[in-house]
Amino acid sequence: MDQKDNEGQEASVILSLVDVRKSYATGPVVAEILRGVRLDVYRGDLLSIMGPSGCGKSTLMNILGLLDQPTSGSFFLNGREIGAMDDDELSALRNASIGFVFQSFHLLPRLTAWENVAVPLVYRGLASATAQRRALKQLDKVGIGARANHRPDQLSGGQRQRVAIARALVGEPDILLADEPTGALDAETSDEIMQLFARLNAEERLTGIIITHDREVARQCARRTRISDGVLSEAEPPRGAGHAPGTGD
C-alpha cells in the first residue's frame, strides 16, 4: 500500500517485513528474539527503531542489513523476496542497496577523508578519478568538504561521523541503516548529526533507518517505532493516514 510523501506524491514501499521471527536454540532451550515483526518502510522515510539493550533491536538491524536471515516470515526489498537468495546474491544486494553507519565510525586510519569515502566505489571497480570526484561531492553534501584531505586522527568525532555518513551514501544506496550513530558523540554533536540526517531526508529524499536507545535521537525522526521483547510497534501512524505497518503483534 502506498502513502503520500511530504510533497503529496505517492511514496512506494521499499522494504517490507511480514511476520518476521528470529529464534536461537541453546540445547533444549529456544530463545525467541523477534516475535512476528511487521514493518513497511516507504521511500523517503526517516524512521527510528528505539529500544533498550536486549530488546531485539540488534537482531532486527542485522536482518534489515541482510547480515542475518529470519527464522520464519518474509523480507522484501524493492519487491524482491530475499529468503531464497544465496550468500553471493545477498552480498551483492547489500552492497548495492544498503549504506551502513556505525557508532564507532570504522574509518581507515591511514586514508584521508575522501579516500575513506571512495573505498566502496573502488571495490565496485570505478576509475580512481571518478571515485575521487564522487567522494568529494558527497563530502560537500555532508558539510565537510574542507576536510577532504585530513586523516581520521585529524578530525573531531562529529567530523568523522560525517565522513562515515558520506561513505555510506556515496554508492547511492536505497536505504541508509545507522546503528547508534550518535552513541560516541556528545549531546551537541549528536544533535548536529541528527539535523544532518533530517536535511538529507528533506533535500535528497534520503530513506533512513536509525537504530537507537536514545529517546531524544528517536524523537528527531519523522517516523518512530519501538521494539520491546521482540515486538515492534509504531509510535504513531506513518505519514498519510490510517496505515500502521509497524505493528508487530
C-alpha positions as CSV (number, residue, x, y, z in Angstrom):
1,M,0.0,0.0,0.0
2,D,1.4,3.4,-1.0
3,Q,1.2,6.6,1.0
4,K,1.8,10.3,0.3
5,D,5.2,11.8,0.9
6,N,5.9,15.3,2.1
7,E,5.3,16.8,-1.3
8,G,2.0,14.9,-1.8
9,Q,3.5,12.3,-4.2
10,E,2.9,8.6,-3.9
11,A,5.6,7.0,-1.7
12,S,6.4,3.4,-2.6
13,V,7.2,0.7,-0.1
14,I,10.9,0.0,-0.4
15,L,11.3,-2.6,2.4
16,S,8.7,-4.9,4.0
17,L,8.9,-7.4,6.8
18,V,6.0,-9.8,7.2
19,D,5.6,-11.7,10.4
20,V,9.4,-11.9,10.8
21,R,10.6,-14.2,13.7
22,K,14.0,-15.0,14.9
23,S,15.0,-17.6,17.5
24,Y,18.1,-19.3,18.7
25,A,18.3,-22.7,20.3
26,T,20.7,-23.4,23.1
27,G,20.4,-27.1,24.0
28,P,16.8,-27.7,24.8
29,V,16.0,-24.0,25.3
30,V,14.7,-21.9,22.4
31,A,15.1,-18.1,22.8
32,E,12.6,-16.2,20.7
33,I,14.3,-12.8,19.9
34,L,11.9,-11.4,17.3
35,R,8.2,-12.2,17.6
36,G,6.2,-11.6,14.4
37,V,7.7,-8.2,13.3
38,R,5.7,-6.4,10.7
39,L,7.2,-3.2,9.1
40,D,6.8,-1.3,5.9
41,V,9.5,1.3,5.1
42,Y,8.5,3.9,2.5
43,R,10.9,5.6,0.1
44,G,11.7,8.9,1.9
45,D,11.0,7.7,5.4
46,L,13.3,8.8,8.2
47,L,12.5,6.1,10.7
48,S,13.8,5.3,14.2
49,I,13.7,2.0,15.9
50,M,14.2,2.6,19.6
51,G,14.6,0.1,22.5
52,P,16.8,-0.8,25.4
53,S,19.6,-3.4,25.4
54,G,18.4,-6.9,25.0
55,C,15.1,-5.9,23.3
56,G,15.9,-7.5,19.9
57,K,16.9,-4.3,18.0
58,S,20.4,-5.5,17.2
59,T,19.0,-8.8,15.8
60,L,16.4,-6.7,13.8
61,M,19.2,-4.5,12.5
62,N,21.2,-7.5,11.3
63,I,18.2,-8.8,9.4
64,L,17.4,-5.3,7.9
65,G,21.1,-5.1,6.8
66,L,21.0,-8.5,5.1
67,L,23.6,-9.7,7.6
68,D,21.3,-12.4,9.0
69,Q,18.1,-14.1,7.9
70,P,14.9,-14.6,9.9
71,T,13.9,-18.0,11.2
72,S,10.5,-17.5,9.6
73,G,8.5,-14.8,7.9
74,S,9.2,-12.8,4.7
75,F,11.5,-9.9,3.9
76,F,11.0,-8.0,0.7
77,L,13.5,-5.4,-0.6
78,N,12.4,-3.4,-3.6
79,G,9.8,-6.1,-4.3
80,R,12.3,-8.9,-4.1
81,E,11.9,-11.7,-1.5
82,I,15.3,-12.4,0.0
83,G,14.6,-15.7,1.6
84,A,15.7,-17.8,-1.4
85,M,18.9,-15.8,-2.1
86,D,22.3,-17.4,-1.6
87,D,25.2,-15.7,0.1
88,D,26.6,-14.2,-3.1
89,E,23.2,-12.7,-4.0
90,L,22.7,-11.3,-0.6
91,S,26.2,-9.7,-0.6
92,A,25.6,-8.1,-4.0
93,L,22.2,-6.8,-2.9
94,R,23.6,-5.5,0.4
95,N,26.4,-3.7,-1.5
96,A,24.1,-2.1,-3.9
97,S,21.1,-1.3,-1.7
98,I,22.2,-0.5,1.9
99,G,24.6,2.0,3.3
100,F,25.8,1.4,6.8
101,V,26.7,3.9,9.5
102,F,28.1,2.6,12.8
103,Q,28.7,4.1,16.3
104,S,32.5,3.7,16.0
105,F,32.9,5.2,12.5
106,H,35.1,2.4,11.2
107,L,37.3,4.7,9.1
108,L,40.6,3.5,7.8
109,P,43.2,5.5,9.8
110,R,45.9,5.8,7.0
111,L,43.4,7.2,4.4
112,T,42.2,10.7,4.1
113,A,38.6,11.6,4.4
114,W,37.9,11.5,0.7
115,E,39.8,8.2,0.3
116,N,37.7,6.7,3.0
117,V,34.6,7.8,1.3
118,A,35.8,6.4,-2.1
119,V,36.5,2.9,-0.7
120,P,33.1,1.4,-1.7
121,L,33.4,2.8,-5.2
122,V,36.9,1.4,-5.6
123,Y,35.5,-2.0,-4.6
124,R,33.0,-1.6,-7.4
125,G,35.7,-1.1,-9.9
126,L,35.2,2.7,-10.6
127,A,38.1,4.6,-12.0
128,S,40.1,6.4,-9.4
129,A,39.3,9.9,-10.8
130,T,35.6,9.1,-10.9
131,A,35.7,7.7,-7.3
132,Q,37.5,10.8,-6.1
133,R,35.1,13.2,-7.8
134,R,32.1,11.4,-6.3
135,A,33.7,11.2,-2.9
136,L,34.4,15.0,-2.8
137,K,30.9,15.8,-3.9
138,Q,29.5,13.6,-1.1
139,L,31.7,15.2,1.5
140,D,30.4,18.6,0.4
141,K,26.9,17.4,0.9
142,V,27.5,16.4,4.5
143,G,29.3,19.7,5.2
144,I,32.9,18.6,5.5
145,G,34.3,19.2,2.0
146,A,37.0,21.5,3.5
147,R,38.4,18.5,5.5
148,A,38.7,16.1,2.5
149,N,42.4,15.7,2.8
150,H,42.5,15.2,6.5
151,R,43.0,11.7,8.1
152,P,40.6,10.5,10.8
153,D,43.0,11.4,13.6
154,Q,42.9,15.0,12.4
155,L,39.1,15.1,12.7
156,S,36.7,15.5,15.6
157,G,34.2,12.8,16.4
158,G,31.4,14.6,14.7
159,Q,33.5,15.2,11.6
160,R,34.5,11.5,11.5
161,Q,30.8,10.6,11.6
162,R,30.1,12.9,8.7
163,V,32.8,11.1,6.7
164,A,31.2,7.8,7.7
165,I,27.8,9.1,6.5
166,A,29.3,10.3,3.2
167,R,30.9,6.9,2.7
168,A,27.6,5.2,3.4
169,L,25.8,7.4,0.8
170,V,28.4,7.6,-2.0
171,G,27.2,4.4,-3.6
172,E,23.7,5.8,-3.8
173,P,22.0,3.0,-1.7
174,D,18.3,2.7,-1.4
175,I,18.4,2.7,2.4
176,L,20.8,4.2,5.0
177,L,21.0,1.9,8.1
178,A,22.5,3.6,11.1
179,D,23.3,1.7,14.2
180,E,23.5,4.1,17.3
181,P,25.1,6.7,15.0
182,T,25.3,9.3,17.9
183,G,26.4,6.9,20.6
184,A,30.0,8.0,20.6
185,L,29.2,11.8,20.4
186,D,28.4,14.5,22.9
187,A,24.8,15.9,23.1
188,E,25.6,19.0,20.9
189,T,27.4,17.0,18.2
190,S,24.7,14.3,18.3
191,D,22.1,17.0,17.6
192,E,24.2,18.2,14.6
193,I,24.3,14.7,13.2
194,M,20.6,14.3,13.5
195,Q,20.0,17.6,11.9
196,L,22.2,16.4,9.0
197,F,20.0,13.3,8.6
198,A,16.9,15.4,8.6
199,R,18.4,17.8,6.0
200,L,19.4,14.9,3.7
201,N,16.0,13.4,4.2
202,A,14.3,16.6,3.2
203,E,16.7,17.7,0.4
204,E,17.9,14.3,-1.0
205,R,14.9,12.2,-0.1
206,L,17.2,10.0,1.9
207,T,15.5,6.9,3.2
208,G,17.0,6.2,6.6
209,I,16.5,3.7,9.5
210,I,18.2,4.7,12.7
211,I,18.6,2.1,15.5
212,T,18.9,3.8,18.9
213,H,18.4,3.5,22.6
214,D,18.2,7.3,22.9
215,R,14.8,8.8,23.2
216,E,16.0,12.3,22.0
217,V,17.5,10.8,18.9
218,A,14.4,8.9,18.1
219,R,12.2,12.0,18.7
220,Q,14.1,13.8,15.8
221,C,12.9,11.2,13.3
222,A,9.7,11.9,11.4
223,R,8.5,8.4,12.0
224,R,9.2,6.5,15.2
225,T,8.9,2.8,16.2
226,R,9.8,1.0,19.4
227,I,10.8,-2.6,19.9
228,S,10.2,-4.4,23.3
229,D,10.6,-8.1,24.0
230,G,11.0,-8.7,20.2
231,V,7.7,-6.9,19.3
232,L,7.8,-3.8,17.1
233,S,5.1,-1.2,17.4
234,E,4.5,2.1,15.7
235,A,4.7,5.2,17.9
236,E,2.1,6.9,15.7
237,P,0.7,6.2,12.2
238,P,3.1,7.0,9.4
239,R,2.5,10.0,7.2
240,G,-0.7,9.8,5.2
241,A,-3.4,8.2,7.3
242,G,-4.5,5.1,8.9
243,H,-1.9,2.5,7.7
244,A,0.2,1.3,10.7
245,P,2.8,-1.0,9.2
246,G,5.0,-1.3,12.3
247,T,2.5,-3.1,14.5
248,G,4.2,-6.3,15.4
249,D,1.7,-8.3,17.4
